[in-house]
Amino acid sequence: MHQNQIIASSDTWWLPKTAMINDLAIMDAFILGKKRLQGTPSAFSDTMMKNANSVRLYLRCTFISDILGSDKCSIAGWAAAGGPPLQGSETYPAQTPPTERMLQHWCHHVSSVLTT
């Protein structure tokens, strides 16, 4: 059996920026939540994390600030409900609309980690 190693290189890397101080990437918040909730009934499985990330990609959002409501203190209703996606200048991978199960996992993550 052959083993191949693939190395990707680029002279330029896209590093997303946020205008908010102390903003956090959504998936970083979910990873912290996964660690915090481990061993509890609300724990996140790897499948749940993948599904939540699929919804995040569909929504075309990276940072928590991307999904905040106009008060900048709570999650916007469209984001909590899983759509429609943001329209912006950034290019995201093509993502099909999420399934009902993916939306359930997204809502679980958002309510467990990003709301108080």
Buried (B, 14 or more C-beta within 10 A) or exposed (E): EEEEEEEEEEEEEEEEEBEEEEBBBBBEBBBEBBEBBEEEEBBBEEEBBEBBBBBBBBBBBBBBBBBBEEEEEBBBEBBBEBBEBBEEEEEBEEBEEBEEEBBBBBBBBBEBBBEE
